[in-house]
Amino acid sequence: MHGPRRSPTFAQKCRALSAVPPAVATFADVEAWAEHYVRTDDLGFKLAPPAAPGRFRESATPLRLSEPGRPAQFRAARRTERTPRLEALKEPHYRARAMHAFFHHELQAAELMCWALLAFADAELEFRKGLLGICLDEIRHMHLYREHIERLGSKIGDFGVREWFWKRVPSCPSKLAFVSVMGMGLEAANLEFASDFASRFRSVGDEQGAAIQERIAKEEIAHVAFATRWFSRWTGGCEFETWAAALPPPLSPWVMHGNPIAESARKRAGMSAEFIQALSAYVPEPKGRQLPEPTRDGP
């Protein structure tokens, strides 16, 4: 004969709860998914969100988010934490630090594609679908960087981050300004910077790191082409002066390219020879001090 059944102990309750798999977040539409992606401070969600819903919200109201959620692992970069120079890249630690900066660029890009999808909710559906597709590409690029950072003996959060993109892109007043800054500006500049860092990594014997940079530079062409195509559709062409005028101050063409300019890749993305020549020749009016060379950190 059994005695009275005892209530489970607190430890048993905790074990039972831990055995229950966490609920997978569900979203009614793409807009809800995009808003959560920007706002969440869960690094796991940033890296591996559930599949986006198959439907966009009808008659969505534009929403401008001012800042993203940031995982607890992240901290602001110190002034001394700049992108390492070539000599330093011989050390795995410094290559990981460079990759960590590039990882954060991709994270910001993914978030800002969601930001634009929400901010320009009344834009063409085809355009918003393209933004979502690019966001997913950026998340995939984040994984490439994360995996190599770990191969180099570090992890996400070991280095400080700068919110350079977030401090500037949300000032875009229109979808035209957004594609001018993000696609034809920052992502186009990565055609130069990624190729440059591929050469740097290869020169110190890091072939895997170089291959990642080359792969991302190649895939970036489609992102620049997306922006250039919509810019041309909305303005009737690809004029340098129109593009430069669409950049919200203080941004200018000066910080929207590397050196040397990746002429072939930019042409494949739809930029005309005249546009590329004007970009290469652009020099802003001096303001009392020598202008810095554009860098992948931002000015």
Buried (B, 14 or more C-beta within 10 A) or exposed (E): EEEEEEEEEEEEEEEEEEEEEEEEEEBEBBBBBBBBBBBBEBBEBBBEBEEBBEEBBEEBEEBEBEEBBBBEEBEEBEEEBBBBEEEBBEEBBBBBBBBBBBBBBBBBBBBBBBBBBBBBBEBEEEBBEBBBBBBBBBBEBBEBBBEBBEBBEBEBBBBBBBBBBBEBBBEBEBBBBBBBBBBBBBBBBBBBBBBBBBEBBBEBEBEEBBBBBBBBBBBBBBBBBBBBBBBBEBBEEBBBEBBBEBBBEEBBBBBBBBEEBBBEBBBBBBBBEEBBEBBEEBEEEEEEEEEEEBEBBBE
